[in-house]
Amino acid sequence: MEIKVACCGAGPYGGSKCGLNKFELCDNASEYLFFDGTHPADEVHNQFAKLLWSGNPDVGGPYNLKTLFEE
């Protein structure tokens, strides 16, 4: 996973001016940590949702969401 450069944008880290003049867009956003300079890519949201749903209760304790909804 690319963690230093954003999928969409310009500049040294590809995170600025996404959608404006002279920006680059990656071919596969799922391989990037950030879509642009502000927004995490889809895979980050997927991992976060999995962590909240069934992750260790220490993350969002005292229960994860799966346990909370099953009770």
C-alpha positions as CSV (number, residue, x, y, z in Angstrom):
1,M,0.0,0.0,0.0
2,E,1.3,3.4,-1.0
3,I,1.5,5.6,2.2
4,K,3.5,8.6,1.1
5,V,1.7,9.8,-2.0
6,A,-2.1,10.4,-2.4
7,C,-4.0,8.8,-5.3
8,C,-5.3,12.1,-6.7
9,G,-3.5,15.4,-6.8
10,A,-0.3,17.3,-7.5
11,G,2.8,18.4,-5.6
12,P,5.5,16.3,-4.1
13,Y,3.0,14.0,-2.2
14,G,0.2,14.1,-4.7
15,G,-2.3,15.4,-2.2
16,S,-3.0,19.0,-3.4
17,K,-5.3,20.3,-6.1
18,C,-7.2,17.1,-6.8
19,G,-9.7,17.8,-9.5
20,L,-8.0,21.1,-10.5
21,N,-5.6,21.9,-13.3
22,K,-2.6,19.6,-13.8
23,F,-3.3,16.9,-11.3
24,E,-2.6,13.1,-11.6
25,L,-5.1,10.3,-10.8
26,C,-3.9,6.8,-9.9
27,D,-5.2,3.7,-11.7
28,N,-6.1,1.8,-8.5
29,A,-7.2,3.8,-5.4
30,S,-7.3,0.7,-3.3
31,E,-3.5,0.6,-3.3
32,Y,-3.3,4.0,-1.6
33,L,-3.8,5.1,2.0
34,F,-5.2,8.5,1.0
35,F,-7.3,9.4,-2.0
36,D,-6.4,13.1,-1.9
37,G,-4.8,15.3,0.7
38,T,-7.7,15.0,3.0
39,H,-9.7,11.9,2.4
40,P,-8.7,8.3,3.3
41,A,-9.1,5.8,0.4
42,D,-11.8,3.1,0.5
43,E,-9.5,0.4,2.0
44,V,-8.9,2.6,5.0
45,H,-12.7,2.9,5.6
46,N,-13.1,-0.9,5.1
47,Q,-10.4,-1.7,7.7
48,F,-11.8,0.8,10.1
49,A,-15.3,-0.7,9.8
50,K,-14.0,-4.2,10.3
51,L,-12.1,-3.0,13.4
52,L,-15.2,-1.4,14.9
53,W,-17.4,-4.3,14.0
54,S,-15.4,-7.3,15.2
55,G,-12.1,-5.9,16.5
56,N,-10.6,-6.1,19.9
57,P,-12.8,-4.4,22.5
58,D,-9.8,-2.4,23.6
59,V,-10.3,-0.3,20.5
60,G,-13.8,0.9,21.2
61,G,-14.6,-1.0,24.3
62,P,-16.0,-2.3,26.4
63,Y,-17.6,-4.1,23.4
64,N,-17.1,-4.2,19.6
65,L,-20.2,-3.4,17.6
66,K,-20.9,-7.1,16.7
67,T,-21.1,-8.1,20.4
68,L,-23.2,-5.0,21.2
69,F,-25.8,-5.9,18.5
70,E,-25.9,-9.6,19.4
71,E,-26.8,-9.0,23.0
